Amino acid sequence: QRRQQPLPLLVLVDVSGSMERYARLLLAFLHAATAPRHTGVAVRRDVFAFGTGLTDLTPAFRLADTDAMLETASHAITDFAGGTRMGDSLGQLRLQHARRLVGRRTLVLLISDGLDTGEPAALLQELGWLRRHCGQLLWLNPLLRYEGYRPTARGAEVLHRHAHGMLAVHNLESLQQLAHSIAAVLQPQRR
């Protein structure tokens, strides 16, 4: 008989200046929404912040208390409210943490507005690698709140082409929908 296992989760949160007003809220939300007490299952979750570099927040996310997680994460993130070099950050993920992607089962939540200051060629290469090594790549974008939004910025255009889907994350209603979707997706799958 096949075992049922929850999908592994990899969360990448943009902590650049343009995402400053969302980053802490989204970290707190994801900490609670992916916790075993909320999902009902123990989920493998790896969490990274990125701006001009990559910061591993997985140890902070192991803390049960959300305030303690935020405090620990704040101390770990040295480039908060700086620039965004998503391609470089994803390159660090590939070179230093590729084992965190569990086969092609991992659900990747990439939270960013797509306003990247790095080289589009690097971002294109790294997103191609990420997409090939995960089950689903979902782009969570607070700019989707604007009617008529189009991903025309260089980084946003590349993200739009590589993501399996885009979801808005800008208000309580969108976060509640996301929480329900995460809980449904993270339920054990037959292997």
Disulfide bonds with the S-S distance in Angstrom:
none
